[in-house]
Amino acid sequence: MALRIFRAFDYDEFMKVFIPAHLYGDSFAENVSVTLALMGHEVKTLGYVNHNIYGSRYRFATRILFEHIRRGAPSREECKMLKTCREFKPDLFLSTTTSIHPEILEGLRKVCRGGRVIWWGDSPANNERWGFLDPEWDYIFLKDHFAVNKLRLIGRNAFLLHEAMNPCWHKPLASQRNDEVIIAGNYYSFRQFIVLKLMDDGISTKLFGPPPPRWAHKKIKEKHTGRYIIREEKSRIFGEGMACLNTFSMAEGDSLNCRAFEIAGSGGLQIIEHRNIIEKCFEPNKEILVFNSYDELNDHIFRARKYPKEMATIRRSGTIRALAEHTYKHRLTVILNTLNG
């Protein structure tokens, strides 16, 4: 039903889109909403919040407490969201890695005439309860082709879609100015382990992102800058570093994170942990550097330090590829074309 109705729209025509997410600087939801607005569409969200408050342990604990009190009922915010959608009458309901209560999602069926879509930017392993498996979703976009195949096995409209970079702020703003290996993101155990090995080998590192977990190694806590970098500041730091290390948690399958595209778009020299999907998005050793072992990672860092001119060519090539194929506009065009049949 949603597909037949949606065929009345063309992806480059004006649309009203509701994104059920709070926005903060350079978040997945913000990049999607900003891009849709630049494409000429009207976008409504849950508004902006402070990232430190939104991602705090207090807020997480409060959410768990209220889930227990509600005993599985929709939250007050979800009920308010449904009311807002009834007033806004969106052509498209687009969730960016946000699970929606089944009752609310069912209630949105008649409200959102263009369909209910979820673009899950996280690892499929982090899906909770029904999440993107809820039968009410009309279309599901995931970054892991194994998960896509599993959903298609049970007859779902599932499609492969990677994360992206936003050329509004993920762009070359600085050239290399230091000999540091830049690491940004969450400090899960595997990333900590590699960073500790680099430290032990005397390689200069600079750590950004959310505060490390309480159980993090003391060297990681001491080395962390305490800065959560976003937008142009992130791009400058990626560009100024000798290299940018990109690794993945144990829960991540054969998929890429947003930094794979943001580092490239920012003109950073990306040294990324190997996975097969990379070759579908970048050309190894010409647009990014890929390692299969710790020794290979060390070799790349040695080359980066010794041959900066050679690395500058790789940086430029990565940026050109990211801008040509991996922007949020590219991804959203895929979604809208898919819905358009």
C-alpha positions as CSV (number, residue, x, y, z in Angstrom):
1,M,0.0,0.0,0.0
2,A,2.7,2.5,1.0
3,L,4.7,1.7,-2.2
4,R,1.7,2.3,-4.5
5,I,0.9,5.6,-2.8
6,F,4.5,6.8,-2.8
7,R,4.8,6.4,-6.5
8,A,2.9,9.7,-6.8
9,F,6.1,11.4,-5.6
10,D,9.4,12.0,-7.3
11,Y,12.4,12.1,-5.1
12,D,13.4,15.6,-6.2
13,E,9.9,17.0,-5.5
14,F,9.0,18.7,-2.2
15,M,8.3,16.3,0.6
16,K,7.5,16.5,4.3
17,V,9.7,14.2,6.3
18,F,9.5,13.4,10.0
19,I,12.7,12.1,11.7
20,P,12.0,10.6,15.2
21,A,15.2,11.7,16.8
22,H,16.9,14.3,18.9
23,L,19.7,16.1,17.1
24,Y,23.1,17.1,18.3
25,G,26.2,18.3,16.4
26,D,27.3,16.0,13.6
27,S,25.0,13.1,14.7
28,F,23.6,10.7,12.2
29,A,20.1,12.3,12.5
30,E,21.5,15.8,12.1
31,N,23.4,15.0,8.9
32,V,20.3,13.3,7.5
33,S,18.0,16.1,8.4
34,V,20.4,18.9,7.2
35,T,20.9,17.1,3.8
36,L,17.2,16.6,3.3
37,A,16.6,20.3,3.9
38,L,19.3,21.2,1.5
39,M,17.6,18.9,-1.1
40,G,14.5,21.1,-0.7
41,H,12.4,19.0,1.7
42,E,10.6,20.1,4.9
43,V,12.0,18.2,7.9
44,K,10.6,17.9,11.4
45,T,12.5,16.3,14.3
46,L,12.4,16.1,18.0
47,G,14.7,19.1,18.2
48,Y,18.3,19.8,19.3
49,V,19.8,18.6,22.6
50,N,23.2,18.9,24.3
51,H,25.3,15.8,23.3
52,N,26.8,15.5,26.8
53,I,23.4,15.4,28.4
54,Y,21.9,13.1,25.7
55,G,24.6,10.6,26.0
56,S,25.1,10.7,29.8
57,R,24.9,7.7,32.1
58,Y,22.2,9.6,34.1
59,R,19.9,9.8,31.0
60,F,20.6,6.1,30.2
61,A,19.7,5.0,33.8
62,T,16.6,7.2,33.7
63,R,15.4,5.6,30.4
64,I,15.9,2.1,31.8
65,L,13.9,3.1,35.0
66,F,11.0,4.5,33.0
67,E,10.9,1.4,30.7
68,H,10.5,-0.7,33.9
69,I,7.8,1.6,35.2
70,R,5.9,1.6,31.9
71,R,6.0,-2.2,31.7
72,G,6.4,-2.2,27.9
73,A,3.9,0.6,27.2
74,P,4.8,3.4,24.7
75,S,6.7,6.3,26.3
76,R,5.2,9.8,26.7
77,E,7.6,11.1,24.1
78,E,6.5,8.4,21.6
79,C,2.8,9.3,22.2
80,K,3.6,12.9,21.7
81,M,5.5,12.0,18.5
82,L,2.5,10.2,17.1
83,K,0.3,13.3,17.8
84,T,2.8,15.5,16.1
85,C,2.9,13.3,13.0
86,R,-0.9,13.4,12.8
87,E,-0.7,17.2,12.8
88,F,2.3,17.4,10.5
89,K,1.1,14.8,8.1
90,P,4.5,13.7,6.7
91,D,5.0,12.1,3.4
92,L,7.8,10.0,4.9
93,F,8.6,8.8,8.4
94,L,12.3,8.2,8.4
95,S,14.0,6.7,11.5
96,T,17.7,7.0,11.9
97,T,18.7,4.1,14.2
98,T,15.8,4.7,16.5
99,S,13.5,1.9,17.6
100,I,9.8,2.8,17.7
101,H,7.3,1.1,20.0
102,P,5.2,-1.4,17.9
103,E,1.9,0.4,18.9
104,I,3.2,3.7,17.8
105,L,4.6,2.3,14.6
106,E,1.3,0.7,13.8
107,G,-0.5,4.0,14.5
108,L,1.7,5.7,12.0
109,R,0.5,3.4,9.2
110,K,-2.4,5.7,8.1
111,V,-0.5,8.9,9.1
112,C,2.6,8.6,6.9
113,R,1.3,8.0,3.4
114,G,4.8,7.7,1.9
115,G,5.8,4.9,4.2
116,R,7.7,4.1,7.4
117,V,11.4,3.7,6.8
118,I,14.2,2.8,9.2
119,W,17.9,3.5,8.2
120,W,19.8,1.6,10.8
121,G,23.3,3.1,11.0
122,D,24.5,0.9,13.9
123,S,25.7,-2.7,14.0
124,P,22.7,-5.1,13.5
125,A,23.9,-6.8,16.7
126,N,22.8,-3.8,18.7
127,N,19.2,-4.1,17.6
128,E,17.0,-4.4,20.7
129,R,13.6,-6.2,21.0
130,W,11.8,-5.8,17.7
131,G,13.8,-2.8,16.5
132,F,14.2,-2.8,12.8
133,L,12.6,-6.3,12.7
134,D,9.2,-4.9,13.6
135,P,6.8,-6.1,10.9
136,E,5.3,-2.6,10.6
137,W,8.4,-1.1,8.9
138,D,7.8,-0.7,5.2
139,Y,11.5,-0.5,4.2
140,I,14.7,-1.3,6.1
141,F,18.1,0.0,5.2
142,L,21.2,-1.6,6.8
143,K,24.9,-1.3,6.4
144,D,25.6,-5.1,6.7
145,H,24.8,-7.3,3.7
146,F,24.6,-10.4,5.9
147,A,21.8,-8.8,7.9
148,V,20.1,-7.7,4.7
149,N,20.1,-11.2,3.4
150,K,18.7,-12.5,6.6
151,L,15.8,-10.0,6.4
152,R,15.2,-10.8,2.8
153,L,15.0,-14.5,3.8
154,I,11.9,-13.7,5.8
155,G,10.4,-11.6,3.1
156,R,11.3,-8.1,4.3
157,N,12.0,-5.1,2.1
158,A,15.6,-4.8,3.2
159,F,18.4,-3.0,1.3
160,L,22.1,-2.4,1.8
161,L,23.0,1.2,2.6
162,H,26.3,2.4,4.0
163,E,26.7,5.5,6.3
164,A,28.1,8.6,4.7
165,M,29.9,12.0,5.0
166,N,28.4,15.5,4.9
167,P,30.4,17.8,2.6
168,C,29.0,20.8,4.5
169,W,31.6,20.1,7.1
170,H,33.4,16.9,6.3
171,K,35.9,18.5,3.9
172,P,39.6,19.2,3.6
173,L,40.3,22.2,5.9
174,A,43.9,21.5,6.9
175,S,47.1,19.8,5.7
176,Q,49.3,17.5,7.9
177,R,50.8,19.5,10.8
178,N,51.9,16.8,13.2
179,D,53.1,13.2,13.6
180,E,50.1,12.0,15.6
181,V,47.8,9.1,14.9
182,I,44.3,10.4,15.4
183,I,41.6,8.1,17.0
184,A,38.0,9.2,17.4
185,G,35.0,7.3,18.6
186,N,34.0,5.0,21.4
187,Y,36.6,3.2,23.4
188,Y,35.5,-0.4,23.3
189,S,38.0,-3.1,24.4
190,F,39.4,-3.9,20.9
191,R,40.1,-0.3,20.1
192,Q,41.7,0.2,23.5
193,F,43.9,-2.8,23.0
194,I,45.3,-1.5,19.7
195,V,45.8,2.0,21.1
196,L,47.7,0.5,24.1
197,K,50.0,-1.4,21.7
198,L,50.7,1.8,19.8
199,M,51.5,3.6,23.0
200,D,53.9,0.8,24.1
201,D,55.6,1.1,20.7
202,G,56.2,4.8,21.2
203,I,53.8,5.9,18.5
204,S,52.2,9.3,19.3
205,T,48.4,9.1,19.5
206,K,45.7,11.6,20.2
207,L,42.3,10.4,21.5
208,F,39.0,12.1,20.9
209,G,35.3,11.1,21.5
210,P,33.0,10.4,24.4
211,P,34.6,9.8,27.8
212,P,36.1,6.3,28.0
213,P,34.1,3.8,30.1
214,R,34.8,3.5,33.8
215,W,36.5,0.2,33.2
216,A,38.9,1.7,30.6
217,H,42.6,1.2,31.0
218,K,44.2,4.1,33.0
219,K,46.5,4.9,30.1
220,I,43.5,5.4,27.8
221,K,41.8,7.7,30.4
222,E,45.0,9.7,30.9
223,K,45.6,10.1,27.1
224,H,42.0,11.0,26.2
225,T,41.8,14.7,25.3
226,G,38.3,15.0,26.8
227,R,37.1,16.5,23.6
228,Y,34.1,15.3,21.5
229,I,34.9,16.6,18.1
230,I,32.3,17.5,15.5
231,R,31.8,19.1,12.0
232,E,34.6,21.4,10.9
233,E,36.8,20.9,14.0
234,K,36.7,17.2,13.3
235,S,37.7,17.7,9.7
236,R,40.6,20.0,10.7
237,I,41.9,17.4,13.2
238,F,41.6,14.6,10.8
239,G,43.5,16.6,8.2
240,E,46.3,17.8,10.5
241,G,47.1,14.3,11.8
242,M,49.8,12.2,10.3
243,A,47.1,9.4,10.1
244,C,43.7,8.5,11.3
245,L,43.2,5.0,12.7
246,N,39.8,3.4,12.1
247,T,39.0,0.1,13.9
248,F,35.7,-1.8,14.6
249,S,34.1,-3.4,17.7
250,M,33.7,-7.1,17.9
251,A,30.0,-6.7,17.3
252,E,30.6,-5.1,13.9
253,G,30.3,-7.4,10.9
254,D,31.4,-6.8,7.3
255,S,30.4,-3.2,7.4
256,L,31.8,0.3,7.7
257,N,31.3,3.1,10.2
258,C,30.6,6.7,9.5
259,R,34.3,7.6,10.1
260,A,35.3,5.6,7.1
261,F,33.6,8.2,5.0
262,E,34.2,11.3,7.2
263,I,38.0,10.8,7.4
264,A,38.2,10.4,3.6
265,G,36.0,13.4,3.0
266,S,38.1,15.5,5.4
267,G,41.4,14.7,3.6
268,G,42.7,12.5,6.4
269,L,45.0,9.7,5.8
270,Q,42.9,6.7,6.8
271,I,44.4,3.5,8.1
272,I,41.5,1.1,8.4
273,E,41.0,-2.4,9.7
274,H,40.4,-4.8,6.9
275,R,36.9,-6.0,5.9
276,N,35.7,-7.2,2.5
277,I,33.2,-4.4,2.0
278,I,36.0,-1.8,1.8
279,E,36.7,-2.7,-1.8
280,K,33.1,-1.8,-2.7
281,C,33.6,1.7,-1.4
282,F,37.4,2.6,-1.7
283,E,40.4,1.3,-3.5
284,P,42.9,0.0,-0.9
285,N,46.4,1.6,-0.9
286,K,45.3,4.3,-3.4
287,E,42.4,6.0,-1.5
288,I,42.9,4.5,2.0
289,L,45.3,2.2,3.7
290,V,44.1,-1.2,4.9
291,F,45.7,-3.4,7.5
292,N,45.2,-7.1,8.2
293,S,47.6,-7.4,11.1
294,Y,49.3,-5.2,13.7
295,D,52.6,-5.4,11.9
296,E,50.9,-4.1,8.7
297,L,49.4,-1.3,10.8
298,N,52.9,-0.4,12.0
299,D,54.2,-0.5,8.4
300,H,51.5,2.0,7.3
301,I,52.4,4.3,10.1
302,F,56.1,4.1,9.2
303,R,55.3,4.9,5.6
304,A,53.1,7.8,6.6
305,R,55.9,9.3,8.6
306,K,58.6,8.7,6.0
307,Y,56.7,9.5,2.8
308,P,54.3,12.4,3.4
309,K,54.1,13.4,-0.2
310,E,53.1,9.9,-1.3
311,M,50.4,10.0,1.5
312,A,49.1,13.3,0.3
313,T,48.2,11.7,-3.0
314,I,46.2,9.0,-1.1
315,R,44.5,11.6,1.0
316,R,43.4,13.5,-2.1
317,S,42.2,10.4,-3.9
318,G,40.1,9.3,-0.8
319,T,38.5,12.7,-0.7
320,I,37.6,12.7,-4.4
321,R,36.0,9.2,-4.0
322,A,34.1,10.2,-0.9
323,L,32.7,13.3,-2.5
324,A,31.8,11.5,-5.7
325,E,30.0,8.5,-4.2
326,H,29.6,8.6,-0.4
327,T,27.7,11.8,0.7
328,Y,24.4,11.8,2.6
329,K,22.8,13.1,-0.6
330,H,23.9,9.9,-2.4
331,R,22.4,7.7,0.3
332,L,19.2,9.6,0.6
333,T,18.7,9.5,-3.1
334,V,19.0,5.7,-2.9
335,I,16.3,5.6,-0.3
336,L,13.9,7.9,-2.1
337,N,14.4,6.1,-5.5
338,T,13.8,2.8,-3.8
339,L,10.5,4.1,-2.3
340,N,9.6,5.5,-5.7
341,G,9.8,2.0,-7.3
